[in-house]
Amino acid sequence: MATAATATARGPMVLKDWGQLLLLGAIWGGSFFFARIAVSELSPLVLVLFRVVIAAAALQLYLGWRGPSFRLAFPHAGLFFLLALANNVVPFSLIFAGQTELGAGLASVLNSTTPFWTLILANALTSDEKLSWNKLAGIALGIAGTAVMIGPGLLAGLGGPVWAKFALIGASLSYAVALMIARRFKGVPSPIVATGQLTASTVIMIPVVLIAYGPAGLFSASPPVWAAVLALALLSTAFAYILYFNLVASAGATNASLVTLIVPASAMLLGFLFLGERLELFEMGGMALIAFGLVTIDGRLFGRR
């Protein structure tokens, strides 16, 4: 972790960072398409297992072909297991548990609070990502935009039990903690961080799934489901996490967490463009609020004015 004597406050994200953030939001927004197909035949924990196993195997093959050597991960083994718990195992489990009682709309809004918790933790634990009014205002606008965009789906899910809501908030907090852990891999290449996390997640998930379900029937899904699993693992996990950890290294934890504001909007836009889903006026209004929130966080436009 950087010290106050050596670190300086991070400036606005550069164009490359914004490009990576928007691409990551689009990829993770698209993951809802693949997951929607896969969960029709696979239980959530089994899907998580296949997602991390296939992604970890693909990244191990990539490192073997292009490098760098996975041996760079060995000195950080314990930290990788902490990152796997905070970024995959714990939040996935809490989200799945919460969504047994809550509507998808409320779950999306609660998940979009991740940048808020990240900003609070970063302000307390780091010296180069301090609290600022433009960040607070931008994150508030983004969360409000998500709530407006979800609209009727949010209202339908408001009546769930308190424990389920706390489960989703707990998942957002876990993601924020994961971003603080990810900052500690300073100087470690992003492919190594992504591969180390997913390999550790695989080691954790294999006994969990075998204890919960046993080996029988794990591979009985249909070809379309396996195609969705492969897309989810290779595009929305292996490639996406390389982007994600590269963004953490270049733009900081708080800026990387903004992807949770973009994911619901990108999922709706993809549904409109490729599935023929109708885009309502309130959804477009919510997206505009999210965009204004991101501009506010960036701060340069207001600085010029």
C-alpha positions as CSV (number, residue, x, y, z in Angstrom):
1,M,0.0,0.0,0.0
2,A,1.3,3.4,-0.9
3,T,2.3,5.7,2.0
4,A,1.4,9.3,2.5
5,A,5.0,10.3,1.9
6,T,5.3,8.7,-1.5
7,A,1.8,8.8,-3.0
8,T,0.0,11.6,-4.8
9,A,-3.7,12.0,-5.4
10,R,-4.9,10.4,-8.6
11,G,-6.0,12.7,-11.3
12,P,-8.9,12.1,-13.7
13,M,-8.9,9.0,-15.8
14,V,-7.3,9.2,-19.2
15,L,-9.1,8.2,-22.4
16,K,-7.6,4.7,-22.4
17,D,-9.0,4.1,-18.9
18,W,-12.5,5.3,-19.9
19,G,-12.3,3.0,-22.9
20,Q,-11.4,0.0,-20.7
21,L,-14.1,0.9,-18.2
22,L,-16.8,1.1,-20.9
23,L,-15.6,-2.1,-22.6
24,L,-15.6,-3.9,-19.3
25,G,-19.1,-2.7,-18.5
26,A,-20.3,-3.9,-21.9
27,I,-18.7,-7.3,-21.4
28,W,-20.1,-7.8,-17.9
29,G,-23.5,-6.5,-19.1
30,G,-23.4,-9.2,-21.8
31,S,-22.7,-11.8,-19.2
32,F,-26.4,-11.6,-18.2
33,F,-27.3,-13.1,-21.6
34,F,-25.0,-16.1,-21.1
35,A,-26.0,-16.6,-17.4
36,R,-29.7,-16.5,-18.3
37,I,-29.2,-19.5,-20.7
38,A,-26.9,-21.4,-18.3
39,V,-28.9,-21.2,-15.2
40,S,-31.8,-22.9,-17.0
41,E,-30.0,-26.2,-16.6
42,L,-27.1,-25.6,-14.1
43,S,-27.5,-24.7,-10.4
44,P,-25.8,-21.3,-9.5
45,L,-22.9,-22.9,-7.5
46,V,-22.2,-25.4,-10.3
47,L,-22.2,-22.5,-12.8
48,V,-19.7,-20.6,-10.7
49,L,-17.5,-23.6,-10.6
50,F,-17.5,-24.1,-14.3
51,R,-17.0,-20.4,-14.9
52,V,-13.9,-20.1,-12.8
53,V,-12.4,-23.5,-13.8
54,I,-12.7,-22.9,-17.5
55,A,-11.5,-19.3,-17.1
56,A,-8.5,-20.3,-15.0
57,A,-7.5,-23.1,-17.4
58,A,-7.7,-20.7,-20.4
59,L,-5.5,-18.1,-18.6
60,Q,-3.0,-20.8,-17.6
61,L,-2.8,-21.8,-21.3
62,Y,-2.4,-18.2,-22.3
63,L,0.4,-17.6,-19.8
64,G,2.1,-20.8,-21.0
65,W,2.0,-19.6,-24.6
66,R,2.6,-15.8,-24.2
67,G,3.9,-15.4,-20.6
68,P,4.7,-14.0,-18.2
69,S,5.4,-17.1,-16.0
70,F,2.8,-18.0,-13.4
71,R,5.7,-18.5,-11.0
72,L,5.3,-14.7,-10.4
73,A,2.1,-15.6,-8.5
74,F,3.7,-18.0,-6.0
75,P,5.0,-15.4,-3.6
76,H,1.5,-14.0,-3.3
77,A,-0.4,-17.3,-2.9
78,G,-2.1,-16.3,0.4
79,L,-3.2,-13.0,-1.0
80,F,-4.7,-14.6,-4.1
81,F,-6.9,-16.8,-1.9
82,L,-8.1,-13.7,0.0
83,L,-8.8,-12.0,-3.3
84,A,-10.7,-15.1,-4.6
85,L,-12.9,-15.1,-1.5
86,A,-13.6,-11.4,-1.5
87,N,-14.1,-11.1,-5.3
88,N,-15.7,-14.4,-6.3
89,V,-16.7,-16.9,-3.6
90,V,-18.3,-14.6,-0.9
91,P,-20.1,-12.1,-3.2
92,F,-21.4,-14.7,-5.6
93,S,-22.8,-16.7,-2.7
94,L,-24.4,-13.6,-1.1
95,I,-25.9,-12.5,-4.4
96,F,-27.4,-15.9,-5.2
97,A,-28.8,-16.1,-1.6
98,G,-30.3,-12.6,-1.8
99,Q,-31.8,-13.1,-5.2
100,T,-33.8,-16.0,-3.9
101,E,-36.0,-13.4,-2.1
102,L,-35.4,-10.1,-4.0
103,G,-36.3,-9.0,-7.5
104,A,-33.5,-8.4,-10.0
105,G,-34.1,-4.7,-10.1
106,L,-33.4,-4.1,-6.4
107,A,-30.5,-6.5,-6.5
108,S,-29.0,-4.3,-9.4
109,V,-29.4,-1.1,-7.4
110,L,-27.9,-2.6,-4.2
111,N,-25.0,-3.9,-6.3
112,S,-24.4,-0.5,-7.8
113,T,-23.5,0.8,-4.3
114,T,-20.1,-0.8,-4.8
115,P,-18.3,2.5,-5.8
116,F,-19.7,4.2,-2.6
117,W,-18.2,1.5,-0.3
118,T,-15.0,1.5,-2.3
119,L,-14.7,5.3,-2.0
120,I,-15.2,5.1,1.8
121,L,-12.6,2.2,2.2
122,A,-10.1,3.9,-0.2
123,N,-10.4,7.2,1.8
124,A,-9.7,5.3,5.0
125,L,-7.0,2.9,3.8
126,T,-5.1,4.7,1.0
127,S,-3.3,8.0,0.5
128,D,-3.9,8.5,-3.2
129,E,-7.7,7.9,-3.5
130,K,-9.2,10.4,-1.1
131,L,-12.8,11.4,-0.7
132,S,-13.9,14.3,-2.9
133,W,-17.3,16.0,-3.4
134,N,-17.3,15.4,-7.2
135,K,-16.8,11.6,-6.6
136,L,-19.5,11.5,-3.9
137,A,-21.9,13.5,-6.1
138,G,-21.2,11.4,-9.2
139,I,-21.6,8.1,-7.4
140,A,-24.9,9.3,-5.9
141,L,-26.1,10.3,-9.4
142,G,-25.1,6.9,-10.7
143,I,-26.9,5.0,-8.0
144,A,-30.0,7.2,-8.6
145,G,-29.7,6.6,-12.3
146,T,-29.6,2.9,-11.8
147,A,-32.8,3.1,-9.6
148,V,-34.6,5.2,-12.2
149,M,-33.5,2.9,-15.0
150,I,-34.7,-0.3,-13.2
151,G,-38.0,1.5,-12.6
152,P,-40.9,-0.9,-12.1
153,G,-38.6,-3.8,-11.5
154,L,-37.2,-2.0,-8.5
155,L,-40.6,-1.3,-7.0
156,A,-41.6,-5.0,-7.4
157,G,-38.6,-6.1,-5.3
158,L,-38.8,-3.6,-2.5
159,G,-40.8,-5.9,-0.2
160,G,-38.1,-8.6,0.4
161,P,-36.8,-9.6,3.8
162,V,-34.1,-7.4,5.5
163,W,-31.6,-10.3,5.5
164,A,-31.7,-10.6,1.7
165,K,-31.1,-6.9,1.3
166,F,-28.1,-7.1,3.7
167,A,-26.8,-10.0,1.7
168,L,-26.7,-7.8,-1.5
169,I,-25.1,-5.0,0.4
170,G,-22.6,-7.4,1.9
171,A,-21.7,-8.5,-1.6
172,S,-21.0,-4.9,-2.6
173,L,-18.9,-4.5,0.5
174,S,-17.0,-7.6,-0.4
175,Y,-16.3,-6.3,-3.9
176,A,-15.0,-3.1,-2.3
177,V,-12.7,-5.1,0.0
178,A,-11.5,-7.1,-3.0
179,L,-10.5,-3.8,-4.7
180,M,-8.4,-2.9,-1.7
181,I,-6.7,-6.3,-1.9
182,A,-6.2,-5.9,-5.6
183,R,-4.2,-2.7,-5.0
184,R,-1.6,-4.7,-3.2
185,F,-0.5,-6.5,-6.4
186,K,1.5,-3.5,-7.4
187,G,3.9,-4.4,-10.2
188,V,2.3,-7.8,-10.8
189,P,1.1,-8.1,-14.4
190,S,-2.7,-8.1,-14.8
191,P,-2.8,-11.5,-16.5
192,I,-1.0,-13.0,-13.4
193,V,-3.5,-11.3,-11.0
194,A,-6.5,-12.6,-13.0
195,T,-5.1,-16.1,-13.3
196,G,-4.1,-16.3,-9.7
197,Q,-7.5,-15.2,-8.5
198,L,-9.4,-17.6,-10.7
199,T,-7.0,-20.5,-9.9
200,A,-7.6,-19.9,-6.2
201,S,-11.3,-19.6,-6.8
202,T,-11.2,-23.0,-8.5
203,V,-9.4,-24.6,-5.6
204,I,-12.0,-23.3,-3.2
205,M,-15.1,-24.1,-5.4
206,I,-14.3,-27.7,-6.3
207,P,-14.8,-29.1,-2.8
208,V,-17.7,-26.8,-2.1
209,V,-19.6,-28.1,-5.2
210,L,-18.6,-31.8,-4.6
211,I,-19.8,-31.6,-1.0
212,A,-23.1,-29.8,-2.0
213,Y,-24.0,-31.8,-5.1
214,G,-21.6,-34.7,-5.6
215,P,-20.1,-35.6,-9.0
216,A,-23.2,-37.1,-10.5
217,G,-24.9,-35.1,-13.2
218,L,-22.4,-32.2,-13.3
219,F,-21.8,-32.5,-17.0
220,S,-25.4,-33.3,-18.2
221,A,-26.2,-29.9,-19.7
222,S,-27.2,-29.4,-23.3
223,P,-24.9,-28.0,-26.0
224,P,-26.5,-24.5,-26.0
225,V,-25.9,-24.3,-22.3
226,W,-22.3,-25.3,-22.6
227,A,-21.8,-22.7,-25.4
228,A,-23.2,-20.1,-22.9
229,V,-20.9,-21.4,-20.2
230,L,-17.9,-21.1,-22.5
231,A,-18.8,-17.5,-23.5
232,L,-19.3,-16.6,-19.8
233,A,-16.0,-18.2,-18.8
234,L,-13.8,-17.0,-21.7
235,L,-15.1,-13.6,-22.5
236,S,-16.9,-12.4,-19.4
237,T,-14.4,-13.9,-16.9
238,A,-10.9,-14.6,-18.3
239,F,-10.7,-11.6,-20.6
240,A,-12.8,-9.4,-18.4
241,Y,-10.7,-9.9,-15.3
242,I,-7.5,-9.0,-17.2
243,L,-9.2,-5.7,-18.2
244,Y,-10.4,-5.2,-14.6
245,F,-7.1,-5.7,-12.9
246,N,-5.3,-3.6,-15.5
247,L,-7.9,-0.8,-14.8
248,V,-7.3,-1.1,-11.0
249,A,-3.6,-0.7,-11.6
250,S,-3.9,2.3,-14.0
251,A,-6.9,4.2,-12.7
252,G,-7.3,3.1,-9.0
253,A,-9.8,1.0,-7.1
254,T,-12.6,3.7,-6.9
255,N,-12.6,4.3,-10.6
256,A,-12.5,0.6,-11.4
257,S,-15.6,0.1,-9.2
258,L,-17.6,2.4,-11.4
259,V,-18.1,-0.5,-13.8
260,T,-21.0,-1.6,-11.5
261,L,-22.9,1.6,-12.6
262,I,-22.4,0.8,-16.3
263,V,-23.2,-2.9,-16.2
264,P,-27.1,-2.6,-15.9
265,A,-27.2,0.1,-18.6
266,S,-25.1,-2.0,-21.0
267,A,-27.2,-5.1,-20.3
268,M,-30.4,-3.1,-21.3
269,L,-28.7,-1.6,-24.4
270,L,-27.6,-5.0,-25.6
271,G,-31.1,-6.4,-25.1
272,F,-32.5,-3.5,-27.1
273,L,-29.9,-3.9,-29.9
274,F,-29.7,-7.7,-30.2
275,L,-32.9,-9.2,-28.6
276,G,-35.4,-6.7,-29.8
277,E,-36.3,-5.6,-26.3
278,R,-38.1,-2.3,-25.9
279,L,-36.3,0.6,-24.3
280,E,-38.6,2.7,-22.2
281,L,-38.3,6.4,-21.6
282,F,-37.5,6.0,-17.9
283,E,-34.7,3.6,-18.8
284,M,-33.2,6.2,-21.1
285,G,-33.5,8.8,-18.4
286,G,-31.7,6.5,-15.9
287,M,-28.9,6.0,-18.4
288,A,-28.6,9.8,-18.9
289,L,-28.3,10.2,-15.1
290,I,-25.6,7.5,-14.9
291,A,-23.7,9.3,-17.8
292,F,-24.0,12.6,-16.0
293,G,-22.7,10.9,-12.8
294,L,-19.6,9.6,-14.6
295,V,-18.9,13.1,-16.1
296,T,-19.2,14.5,-12.6
297,I,-16.7,12.0,-11.2
298,D,-14.3,12.8,-14.0
299,G,-14.5,16.5,-13.1
300,R,-12.7,17.9,-16.1
301,L,-15.7,19.4,-17.8
302,F,-16.7,21.3,-14.7
303,G,-13.1,22.4,-14.2
304,R,-13.0,23.9,-17.6
305,R,-16.3,25.8,-17.0
